[in-house]
Amino acid sequence: MTDQARSAESEIPGKPTSASRTALSHIMTAVDTNLYGTGHGGVIMKLVDDAAGAVAGRHSGGPAVTASMDEMVFLEPVRIGDLVHVYAQCNWTGRTSMEIGVRVMAERWNESTPAQQVGSAYLVFAAVDAEGRTRPVPPVLPESAMDERRIQEAQIRRTHRLARRRAIKELRESRAAEGIRD
Ligand SMILES: CC(C)(COP(=O)(O)OP(=O)(O)OC[C@H]1O[C@@H](n2cnc3c(N)ncnc32)[C@H](O)[C@@H]1OP(=O)(O)O)[C@@H](O)C(=O)NCCC(=O)NCCS
């Protein structure tokens, strides 16, 4: 059974993507710069994690922790004064985890042009209870063809994440079995 089918069989009622979709905005200021005077990637990553965390909390109806962040892409530099908008939505749900997709847009402080995409990322959050134990999440219900595509792409990323983790674990175990210590 696929993860999505498993999620869909959950007894928890599903929630549509629109129920937890979130936007977060921030003006880049002098404290947000890197050594070169443009926006610091870590500041953008925190905004991405904050927005994704809000979506994960709203979708799962409680606390959720970041399990992984991958494919963080910086497409264009953000400049000081730019207004940064971070859009996040739940792309996919497993049993206790959710993939949140995030798009980062910048409105240039000195240009009246449309906002430009400057980055994107995919994060996996695990829903947890008060003791930090994982708990089941509602299946996400797609509302558009784009949502359907995002579920399918998230499932591909999930398959690759699990395969990569398993391959690295097996490699380490086989090296340890050969007595290699590193
Ligand atoms: C994330 C965490 C709860 C997972 O705990 P665990 O004991 O490994 O639990 P599980 O193996 O049951 O994994 C729970 C779910 O998360 C997924 N998951 C766990 N680690 C993952 C990873 N690195 N990448 C992608 N998914 C992951 C699992 O596939 C599972 O999903 P599913 O239930 O939908 O199939 C645990 O590792 C943790 O608490 N990490 C710290 C999180 C944190 O503090 N984040 C903030 C950083 S300061």
Ligand as a Chemical Component Dictionary entry (heavy atoms), coordinates in Angstrom:
data_LIG
# 
_chem_comp.id                   LIG 
_chem_comp.type                 NON-POLYMER 
_chem_comp.pdbx_formal_charge   0 
_chem_comp.three_letter_code    LIG 
# 
loop_
_chem_comp_atom.comp_id 
_chem_comp_atom.atom_id 
_chem_comp_atom.alt_atom_id 
_chem_comp_atom.type_symbol 
_chem_comp_atom.charge 
_chem_comp_atom.model_Cartn_x 
_chem_comp_atom.model_Cartn_y 
_chem_comp_atom.model_Cartn_z 
_chem_comp_atom.pdbx_ordinal 
LIG C1  C1  C 0 11.272 13.808 13.612 1  
LIG C2  C2  C 0 11.150 12.769 14.730 2  
LIG C3  C3  C 0 9.894  13.075 15.557 3  
LIG C4  C4  C 0 10.999 11.392 14.076 4  
LIG O1  O1  O 0 10.993 10.475 15.111 5  
LIG P1  P1  P 0 11.205 8.906  14.822 6  
LIG O2  O2  O 0 11.312 8.215  16.105 7  
LIG O3  O3  O 0 12.262 8.729  13.790 8  
LIG O4  O4  O 0 9.779  8.540  14.272 9  
LIG P2  P2  P 0 9.412  7.703  12.991 10 
LIG O5  O5  O 0 10.526 6.876  12.477 11 
LIG O6  O6  O 0 8.110  7.025  13.337 12 
LIG O7  O7  O 0 9.111  8.856  11.925 13 
LIG C5  C5  C 0 7.931  9.623  12.015 14 
LIG C6  C6  C 0 7.563  10.112 10.622 15 
LIG O8  O8  O 0 8.536  11.068 10.209 16 
LIG C7  C7  C 0 9.149  10.621 9.013  17 
LIG N1  N1  N 0 10.561 10.991 9.098  18 
LIG C8  C8  C 0 11.387 10.806 10.154 19 
LIG N2  N2  N 0 12.619 11.278 9.864  20 
LIG C9  C9  C 0 12.563 11.758 8.609  21 
LIG C10 C10 C 0 13.503 12.349 7.744  22 
LIG N3  N3  N 0 14.776 12.567 8.101  23 
LIG N4  N4  N 0 13.104 12.720 6.516  24 
LIG C11 C11 C 0 11.829 12.522 6.124  25 
LIG N5  N5  N 0 10.873 11.963 6.890  26 
LIG C12 C12 C 0 11.243 11.569 8.123  27 
LIG C13 C13 C 0 8.942  9.130  8.969  28 
LIG O9  O9  O 0 8.994  8.647  7.641  29 
LIG C14 C14 C 0 7.564  9.015  9.580  30 
LIG O10 O10 O 0 6.578  9.383  8.614  31 
LIG P3  P3  P 0 5.180  8.573  8.466  32 
LIG O11 O11 O 0 4.649  8.261  9.840  33 
LIG O12 O12 O 0 4.290  9.544  7.749  34 
LIG O13 O13 O 0 5.467  7.341  7.667  35 
LIG C15 C15 C 0 12.400 12.775 15.681 36 
LIG O14 O14 O 0 13.529 12.381 14.939 37 
LIG C16 C16 C 0 12.645 14.130 16.305 38 
LIG O15 O15 O 0 11.999 14.489 17.286 39 
LIG N6  N6  N 0 13.608 14.896 15.745 40 
LIG C17 C17 C 0 13.887 16.226 16.253 41 
LIG C18 C18 C 0 12.938 17.224 15.619 42 
LIG C19 C19 C 0 13.251 18.638 16.044 43 
LIG O16 O16 O 0 13.500 18.896 17.202 44 
LIG N7  N7  N 0 13.214 19.550 15.068 45 
LIG C20 C20 C 0 13.545 20.913 15.311 46 
LIG C21 C21 C 0 15.012 21.118 15.100 47 
LIG S1  S1  S 0 15.693 22.145 16.345 48 
# 
loop_
_chem_comp_bond.comp_id 
_chem_comp_bond.atom_id_1 
_chem_comp_bond.atom_id_2 
_chem_comp_bond.value_order 
_chem_comp_bond.pdbx_ordinal 
LIG C1  C2  SING 1  
LIG C2  C3  SING 2  
LIG C2  C4  SING 3  
LIG C2  C15 SING 4  
LIG C4  O1  SING 5  
LIG O1  P1  SING 6  
LIG P1  O2  DOUB 7  
LIG P1  O3  SING 8  
LIG P1  O4  SING 9  
LIG O4  P2  SING 10 
LIG P2  O5  DOUB 11 
LIG P2  O6  SING 12 
LIG P2  O7  SING 13 
LIG O7  C5  SING 14 
LIG C5  C6  SING 15 
LIG C6  O8  SING 16 
LIG C6  C14 SING 17 
LIG O8  C7  SING 18 
LIG C7  N1  SING 19 
LIG C7  C13 SING 20 
LIG N1  C8  SING 21 
LIG N1  C12 SING 22 
LIG C8  N2  DOUB 23 
LIG N2  C9  SING 24 
LIG C9  C10 SING 25 
LIG C9  C12 DOUB 26 
LIG C10 N3  SING 27 
LIG C10 N4  DOUB 28 
LIG N4  C11 SING 29 
LIG C11 N5  DOUB 30 
LIG N5  C12 SING 31 
LIG C13 O9  SING 32 
LIG C13 C14 SING 33 
LIG C14 O10 SING 34 
LIG O10 P3  SING 35 
LIG P3  O11 DOUB 36 
LIG P3  O12 SING 37 
LIG P3  O13 SING 38 
LIG C15 O14 SING 39 
LIG C15 C16 SING 40 
LIG C16 O15 DOUB 41 
LIG C16 N6  SING 42 
LIG N6  C17 SING 43 
LIG C17 C18 SING 44 
LIG C18 C19 SING 45 
LIG C19 O16 DOUB 46 
LIG C19 N7  SING 47 
LIG N7  C20 SING 48 
LIG C20 C21 SING 49 
LIG C21 S1  SING 50 
# 
